[in-house]
Amino acid sequence: MASKDRLGASLRDRIAALFRTRRGVLLLRRTAALALLLLAAASAVQDHGPPGTGVPVLVAARDLPPGRVLSEVDVKHREIPVDLVPDGALRDSPAALGRVLGAAARRGELLTDARFNGPTAASGSGMVSAPIRLADPEVADFLTPGRRVDIVTAAAHPGEGSVLAENAQVIAVQADSDDRDQGRLVFVGLPERLAGDVAAASLDQTVTVTLR
C-alpha cells in the first residue's frame, strides 16, 4: 500500500474511533445542533427579508370609538413586512384625516379603506359622527354622504321648532328597509361639543333636516 493510502486509511480510522467515544458522540451532536441553528436562521431571513424592508402603514394610535372623525392624534405610522400589508392599507396621514370610522378600532390596529363610512367628514380635531333618527323616513331617500343639512326639531305648532345644528355634513345613511316604524338613522359630522346634545335631542324629540 502506498504511503498516501496508508495515511488516508489511518486518518479515517482515527476519526471513526473518535466518534465511537463519548466525546466524539457529544461533538457530533453539537455539530448537528449548530447546523440546524444556521439552517433556521437562513430560513427566517428568506421568509421575512433583511432588516429595513418594512412598508410604512397607518395604525390607530389609541382605542377609537365607532363614528370617530380621525385627526392627527388618532393615527401613527408603523412598518410591517411587505407581504403582510393588506389591500387598501392606508400609507399616510392625509388618507385618513377627517374620515369617519365605521367600527371601533383598538390601539395598534392597522387601518384600511374598508374601515370608513362615506367620504371625508369635516376636517379638524374635535369632530365626531352623531346619529339622528328622522321623523319622516322618506327624507333620508334624498340624503347622500357629503350633503349639507340643517338639523331641526319638528314643530307641533308653527313657530315651536328650533335649529339644533347648521350646515352639518351627512356622513352615512342607514340602508332602506321594509320596517320604517322607527325611522332611518342618519350619521352627521358635528363638533364634539354639539354632537352629544343633538344625538340626545333626537331620542326624545321629533327631528328632521332641511337640505342646503
Salt bridges, closest charged atoms under 4 A:
ASP63 OD2 - ARG106 NH1 3.42
ASP74 OD1 - ARG62 NH2 2.70
ASP74 OD2 - ARG68 NE 3.18
GLU109 OE2 - ARG115 NH1 2.33
ASP141 OD1 - ARG180 NH2 3.54
ASP141 OD1 - ARG184 NH1 2.54
ASP150 OD1 - ARG212 NE 2.86
ASP176 OD2 - ARG180 NH2 2.71
